[in-house]
């Protein structure tokens, strides 16, 4: 190893703090890869029935996040699991990047709207529309999620 | 420590003096143990002081520190004559080390007239430049940090959790130490087989918490009181954050080449 390493001492010092707000793990350039990986992960990788909503007992945890969100044959219980999981991730600093968790959150609300014609959020229409518009403006979401957001906006307009 | 850490460092000096008092009686088992602990704590920083503050090359600095320990601390029991009224132990130690090094190098130069290495060439006499503890403190902070990292790495390896160390090293240590970009997420997954980003983040968090726990245990080996440990951890962080960012590593063996 080089004996004359240059220390970025401030970054080093962040390792001392458990809750240092500057200690960001993921970078924005990685959000696309992180979202794709999360969408392809099975629910039971990160969601454990004992810690989830009551309806989770009936939810097929072997599905991937993508299947739950984009498959019209999905179940409401699974969608609710994803919504709860993503909401939890939005409030924890060390986990999914906030933006990636927020994509999953709005996508789950959209999936319930589009596939089930159900409102699973207490957010009002304006807030939901703002959320879907934010999601559609992201350059790093893939086409199936983008299409889900478009359909969600259309469904909101129709109601 | 720097100015910001002065208060806590002064508090810690009481702990230093207690250890010094015990170590001065190194002919007893307890004294020997205290002396070993004292040397384990200060030798790396003394070495760093000669290398980085006095610009003495690595091998010579090593020889001088070993000679100082052998001639002054062991043979003449310097610790028994250390006067706590004269201030912080570490500053007294550095002043004594400087004088020893000055004398040793001058003697060496006289014996080898053709040799260019001399105290005057390499350093300023101790009397001309008061010993400051900045470099000592930086070296000390890095040594504590490096020891915690070495133990964290060993702990991960012993527990069969190379992924914990790997993600910690790839996402935090190497970017901080080597000023390189973090290992891309996709490569992280390929290397360690995380099933989801949450798993990767959890591994990082677990490794960071492990490091923090081990760091605290390292500090607890030379500071006994909980409130002083908290102060020392705070000082270590401040010293690192304001060290100027350029130090030769004392943590060799932490990162693989």
Interface residues (C-beta under 8 A of the other chain):
Chain A: X1 X3 X4 X5 X6 X7 X8 X9 X10 X11 X12 X13 X14 X15 X16 X17 X18 X23 X25 X26 X27 X30 X33 X34 X37 X38 X41 X42 X45 X46 X89 X94 X95 X96 X100
Chain B: X145 X171 X172 X173 X175 X176 X177 X178 X179 X182 X184 X185 X186 X189 X195 X196 X197 X198 X199 X201 X202 X204 X205 X208 X209 X211 X212 X215 X233 X236 X237 X238 X240 X241 X242 X243 X244 X245 X246 X247 X248 X249 X252 X255 X256 X257
